[in-house]
Amino acid sequence: MTDLLIFAIFYALLAFICLYRLIKGPTAADRMIVGDNVDILICCAMILFSLFSGRGVYLDIALICGLFGIIDTIAVGRYLDKKGRFHNVDSDHR
C-alpha cells in the first residue's frame, strides 16, 4: 500500500520538474506539450492517491482535471494555430 503513495509522490515530483520546462520552454508549442504532460502526471498521482486512501472522490477530481486538460490543450492549440506560431510561413502567404 505504501508503494502507491511512493509512486503518487514520484508523479507529483515529475510534475514539478516539468513545470521548470513549462517556464523555460523556448517555444509556445513546447510549453503546451509540457502543460499537457503535467496534467497527465497530476491525474495519475490523484488516481494512485485515491487507491491508497480508499476514497473515490479523488477519482472524480482526476477525471474532471483530465477533461479540463483536454479542453485546455485544444483551446491553446487552436489559438496558437490562428496566430501562426506552428507554421514557419510568412503572413503574406495566408
N, C-alpha and C positions, 0 to 999 in steps of 0.2 A: 504494500500500500504506500510505503514511503517512496517507492520508485516513481509512482505517478506524480507525487509532489516534486521530486527532484527534476523530472522531465518538464513539468509546468514551469518551474523556476528557470530551467535551461532555456525554454522557449521565450520566456519573458526577457531574459538576458540577451538572447539573439535579437529580439525586437529592439532593445535599447542600442545594440551595436548597429543595427540597420538605421536607426534614427540619425546616427552620425553621417551616414551616406546620404540620407534624405536632406540634411542641411548642406552638406558639402557638394552634392551631385553637380556635375558640370552642365548637364542639360536638363530641360524640363521632363523629357521622356524618362531619363534615369530616375528622377525624383518620383515620377508617377509609378514606376515599376517597384521601387523600394517602398513606397507608401502602401501599395497592394501587398507586398511581402510582409510588412509589419502587421497589416490587418489579418492576414492568414496566420501568422505566428501567435498573435494575441487570441484569436479564436481557438487555436489548438490548445493554448495554455488554459483558457477558460473551460474547454471540454475536459481536459485532464484534471483540472481542479474540481470540476463537478463530479467526476468519477471518484476522486479522493474524498470529497466531503459528503457525497451521497445526496446532494441537493440538486434537484432538477432545474432550479431557477437559473443556474449558470448556463445550462444548455440553451434556454430560451434567449438569454442575453448574447450568447455566442452566435446563435442563428440570426438575430437582429443585427449584430455587428457585421456578420458576413454579408447580409443583404445590403446594408449601407455601404460596405466596401465595394460591392459590385456596382451599385448605382454611382458611387463616387468615381470609380475608375472609368465608367462610361461617360460621365459628365465631363471629367477633366480631359479625357481623350478627344471628345468632340470639340471642346474649347480649344485645345492645342491644334487640332486639325484645321479648324477655321482660321486660326492665326497663322498657319503655315509653318509651324515650328517642326513638324515631322518631315517636311519636304525641303529639299535643297534647290528649289526653283525660285526664280525672280517673281515678284508680284505682277510683272507685265505679262507673263505667260498664262495667267489665270483667266 
